[in-house]
Amino acid sequence: MNIMKYFYLIWAVAVFILVFVKDGPSVDTITHSAILIFFFGTLAVYYFQKNNVIKNPKFYFISRCIVSAAVVEGCYMISKPVLPSLQIIEGMSAGQMLQNYCIDLLFTVPAYVFIFYVIWWLINRYEYTFWEFAIVIAFGQALGDGGRTFLLHPALIFLVPYVMINYHAMNVVPYLNVRNVLPVGRIKSAWRYIMPIVLIPATYLVSGVFIYTIAAVLKLQ
């Protein structure tokens, strides 16, 4: 796992440099810059307050992940919200921006409840080191969120760390806070790598069908 850790870190840094140099200032690079700032900010807070006692680990993990996901969704409002019609653009009033963001959350928060409940089940059943969790779970989320894109353009899998940062920002700090209170005797087999890339994309698929069906009924697409 140490080799995987360093390989992933080098890969991620290389991908971010490549994308930022290639695209320059854009709504997409601004989005990812905001997510990076949020992620490293929450990591800094964790290291100053890491002795906090978590009374209800399940509630804490799922709710904290959802709050962080809502922040990431906010960062994406200028580039790629859940529905294109909700994108925040230049000249839009503050009231309209807030309305679009709230509508986005109405669609995405229920999906995130489902997604993070599945992730909670995974980390209670399988034993992950920190880096296994960070890489494998985020990879499963990236496949779930961008599976169609990766199927149509397989070469883009090279850029997957650029997407995985979204999920690091959502769930790495919550995991750090609960990892020491997870059940003992969890399964440590190859299934801990396989199940996330099967279950998590399936969870995203079900959530996506729900979101776009409701959006079509409401004519919001």
C-alpha positions as CSV (number, residue, x, y, z in Angstrom):
1,M,0.0,0.0,0.0
2,N,3.0,2.3,0.6
3,I,3.9,2.0,-3.1
4,M,0.2,2.6,-4.1
5,K,0.2,5.7,-1.8
6,Y,3.2,7.3,-3.4
7,F,2.1,6.3,-6.9
8,Y,-1.3,7.8,-6.4
9,L,0.1,11.1,-4.9
10,I,2.5,11.5,-7.8
11,W,-0.2,10.7,-10.3
12,A,-2.7,13.1,-8.8
13,V,-0.2,16.0,-8.7
14,A,0.9,15.3,-12.3
15,V,-2.8,15.3,-13.5
16,F,-3.7,18.5,-11.6
17,I,-0.6,20.3,-13.1
18,L,-1.5,19.0,-16.5
19,V,-5.1,20.1,-16.4
20,F,-4.4,23.5,-14.8
21,V,-1.7,24.3,-17.3
22,K,-3.7,23.1,-20.3
23,D,-7.0,24.8,-19.3
24,G,-5.7,27.9,-17.5
25,P,-8.3,29.9,-15.5
26,S,-11.7,28.5,-16.3
27,V,-14.9,27.6,-14.4
28,D,-13.7,24.0,-14.1
29,T,-10.2,24.9,-12.7
30,I,-11.8,27.5,-10.3
31,T,-14.2,24.7,-9.2
32,H,-11.4,22.3,-8.4
33,S,-9.3,25.0,-6.8
34,A,-12.2,25.8,-4.4
35,I,-12.6,22.0,-3.7
36,L,-8.8,21.7,-2.9
37,I,-9.0,24.7,-0.6
38,F,-12.0,23.2,1.2
39,F,-10.3,19.8,1.5
40,F,-7.0,21.0,2.8
41,G,-8.9,23.4,5.2
42,T,-10.9,20.5,6.7
43,L,-7.7,18.4,7.0
44,A,-6.1,21.3,8.9
45,V,-9.1,21.5,11.3
46,Y,-9.0,17.8,11.8
47,Y,-5.3,17.8,12.9
48,F,-6.0,20.6,15.4
49,Q,-9.1,18.8,16.8
50,K,-8.5,15.1,16.2
51,N,-9.1,14.1,19.8
52,N,-12.8,14.9,19.5
53,V,-15.1,12.2,21.0
54,I,-17.7,10.9,18.4
55,K,-20.8,9.8,20.4
56,N,-22.7,8.5,17.4
57,P,-20.2,7.4,14.7
58,K,-22.8,6.4,12.1
59,F,-24.8,9.6,12.3
60,Y,-21.6,11.6,12.4
61,F,-20.0,10.0,9.4
62,I,-23.1,10.1,7.2
63,S,-24.1,13.6,8.2
64,R,-20.6,15.1,8.0
65,C,-20.1,13.5,4.5
66,I,-23.4,15.0,3.4
67,V,-22.5,18.5,4.6
68,S,-19.1,18.2,2.9
69,A,-20.8,16.9,-0.3
70,A,-23.1,20.0,-0.2
71,V,-20.0,22.2,-0.1
72,V,-18.6,20.4,-3.1
73,E,-21.9,20.7,-4.9
74,G,-21.8,24.4,-4.2
75,C,-18.3,24.6,-5.9
76,Y,-19.7,22.9,-8.9
77,M,-22.6,25.3,-9.4
78,I,-20.5,27.5,-11.7
79,S,-19.3,24.6,-13.8
80,K,-21.4,21.5,-13.7
81,P,-24.4,21.3,-11.3
82,V,-26.6,18.2,-11.2
83,L,-28.8,19.7,-13.9
84,P,-27.4,22.1,-16.6
85,S,-30.4,24.4,-16.1
86,L,-29.2,25.1,-12.6
87,Q,-25.8,26.5,-13.5
88,I,-24.8,29.8,-11.9
89,I,-23.7,32.2,-14.6
90,E,-22.3,35.7,-14.7
91,G,-25.0,38.4,-14.2
92,M,-27.4,36.1,-12.3
93,S,-29.0,37.7,-9.2
94,A,-28.0,36.5,-5.7
95,G,-31.6,35.3,-5.2
96,Q,-31.5,33.2,-8.3
97,M,-28.1,31.7,-7.4
98,L,-29.4,30.7,-4.0
99,Q,-32.6,29.2,-5.5
100,N,-30.5,27.2,-8.1
101,Y,-28.2,25.9,-5.3
102,C,-31.2,24.9,-3.1
103,I,-32.8,23.0,-6.0
104,D,-29.5,21.3,-6.6
105,L,-29.4,20.1,-3.0
106,L,-33.0,18.9,-3.1
107,F,-31.9,16.5,-5.8
108,T,-28.5,15.5,-4.6
109,V,-28.8,15.3,-0.8
110,P,-31.2,12.3,-0.8
111,A,-28.8,10.6,-3.2
112,Y,-25.9,11.3,-0.9
113,V,-27.7,9.9,2.0
114,F,-28.0,6.6,0.1
115,I,-24.4,6.7,-1.2
116,F,-22.8,7.4,2.2
117,Y,-25.0,4.8,3.9
118,V,-23.6,2.2,1.5
119,I,-20.0,3.5,2.2
120,W,-20.7,3.3,6.0
121,W,-21.8,-0.4,5.5
122,L,-18.6,-1.1,3.5
123,I,-16.3,0.4,6.2
124,N,-18.1,-1.5,8.9
125,R,-17.8,-4.8,7.0
126,Y,-14.3,-4.5,5.6
127,E,-11.1,-3.3,7.2
128,Y,-9.4,-0.5,5.3
129,T,-6.2,1.3,6.0
130,F,-6.5,5.1,5.6
131,W,-4.9,5.0,2.1
132,E,-7.1,2.0,1.0
133,F,-10.2,3.9,2.1
134,A,-9.1,7.2,0.4
135,I,-8.1,5.6,-2.9
136,V,-10.6,2.7,-3.3
137,I,-13.7,4.4,-2.1
138,A,-13.0,7.6,-4.1
139,F,-12.3,5.5,-7.1
140,G,-15.6,3.7,-6.7
141,Q,-17.4,7.1,-6.5
142,A,-15.5,8.4,-9.5
143,L,-16.6,5.4,-11.5
144,G,-20.2,5.8,-10.3
145,D,-20.3,9.5,-11.1
146,G,-18.5,9.5,-14.4
147,G,-19.0,5.9,-15.5
148,R,-20.6,6.8,-18.8
149,T,-17.9,9.3,-19.7
150,F,-15.2,6.7,-18.9
151,L,-17.0,4.1,-21.0
152,L,-17.3,6.5,-24.0
153,H,-13.7,7.8,-23.6
154,P,-11.6,5.2,-21.8
155,A,-8.4,7.3,-22.1
156,L,-9.9,9.7,-19.6
157,I,-9.3,7.2,-16.9
158,F,-5.8,8.6,-16.8
159,L,-7.3,11.8,-15.4
160,V,-9.4,10.1,-12.7
161,P,-7.5,11.7,-9.7
162,Y,-8.9,15.0,-10.9
163,V,-12.3,13.7,-10.2
164,M,-11.4,11.7,-7.1
165,I,-10.5,14.9,-5.2
166,N,-14.2,15.6,-5.0
167,Y,-14.8,12.5,-2.9
168,H,-11.7,13.0,-0.8
169,A,-13.1,16.4,0.2
170,M,-16.4,14.7,1.1
171,N,-15.4,11.7,3.1
172,V,-11.7,11.5,4.1
173,V,-12.0,13.7,7.2
174,P,-15.2,12.0,8.4
175,Y,-13.4,8.6,8.0
176,L,-10.4,9.9,9.9
177,N,-12.7,10.8,12.8
178,V,-14.5,7.4,13.0
179,R,-11.9,4.9,12.0
180,N,-10.8,4.1,15.5
181,V,-14.3,3.3,16.7
182,L,-15.3,1.0,13.9
183,P,-16.0,-2.7,14.8
184,V,-13.1,-5.0,15.4
185,G,-12.8,-8.2,13.4
186,R,-13.8,-6.7,10.1
187,I,-13.0,-8.6,6.9
188,K,-9.6,-8.0,5.4
189,S,-9.7,-9.8,2.0
190,A,-9.5,-8.9,-1.6
191,W,-13.3,-8.3,-1.5
192,R,-12.6,-4.9,0.2
193,Y,-11.2,-3.7,-3.1
194,I,-13.9,-5.3,-5.3
195,M,-17.1,-4.4,-3.4
196,P,-16.6,-0.6,-3.6
197,I,-16.2,-0.6,-7.4
198,V,-19.3,-2.8,-7.7
199,L,-21.7,-1.4,-5.0
200,I,-20.8,2.3,-5.2
201,P,-21.3,2.7,-9.0
202,A,-24.6,0.7,-8.7
203,T,-25.6,3.2,-6.0
204,Y,-24.8,6.1,-8.2
205,L,-26.8,4.5,-11.1
206,V,-29.9,4.1,-9.0
207,S,-29.5,7.6,-7.7
208,G,-29.0,9.0,-11.1
209,V,-32.1,7.3,-12.5
210,F,-34.1,8.8,-9.6
211,I,-32.7,12.3,-10.1
212,Y,-33.2,12.5,-13.9
213,T,-36.6,10.9,-13.7
214,I,-37.9,13.5,-11.2
215,A,-36.1,16.3,-13.2
216,A,-37.9,15.1,-16.4
217,V,-41.3,15.1,-14.7
218,L,-40.7,18.6,-13.4
219,K,-39.2,19.7,-16.7
220,L,-36.0,21.0,-15.1
221,Q,-33.5,19.5,-17.5
